[in-house]
Amino acid sequence: MAVDKASREAAERRLIQRANELGVKQVDLVRATGKGKSTVNGWFVGKGFPTGVTLIKVCRALRCSVEWLVMGEGAVAPASPAHFVASLPGAWEWRHHPGANHLRLPRLTLDGNDQVEVRLASRDMLKRSEHPEAAAWLPVVGACAEPVVALGDLALVDTGCRSIEGSGEYWALAYSGGIAVHRCHTDPSGSIILEDASRPSGAMTVARGDIKVLGKVFMRYGPI
């Protein structure tokens, strides 16, 4: 967007104002945009202003609309809920947005994380995970882990944890063409014992090679 000197100076003031309001530091914008420290510093001292794709990245980091930042028009943040959610950083950007209180979580699928179908999670929720940047959400569709993790629950999964060690934790597993949540235990032989509330025996033993571990469940509407 081409703007005159007075408009650009006003835009610079809005950028500084918004960054201060959110606690976004210059180093955060360096990470968010990929630009150098001197370039970003210039935006704060009247020596340049972001444009193009960089401008969009800045607006995402500052959670504001392009129109407001550049022209001072409209609401600070995008009006629609969908636009607001889209303006928030993703959990995969955890380290680059230390001031963000809420982040988008991708949906865990058999093919990886879907960053289109997202849910929001607070930073405090993600701190329960060993790898917040690898967190994803999963709708629980089976009764294997009841009553703790029930059918219809929303499970938060740390996909950075892929090796079942020890006993008593809940894991998202892929096998038989689907994803299920089980409480898992290891036995001396190296096999995995899966608690399964849907089976009369209440459990089954499988070889490690027969299942694919997608991640450790660290929340489901509350800590497990």
Secondary structure, DSSP 8 states (H G I E B T S, - for coil): ----HHHHHHHHHHHHHHHHHHT--HHHHHHHH---HHHHHHHHTTS----HHHHHHHHHHHT--HHHHHH--S-SS-SSHHHHHHHS-BGGGGGG-TT-SEEEEEEEETTEEEEEEEEEEEHHHHTTSS-GGGEEEEE--SSTTTTTS-TT-EEEEETT-----SEEEEEEEEETTEEEEEEEEE-TTS-EEEE-TTSTTSEEEE-GGG-EEEEEEEEESSB-
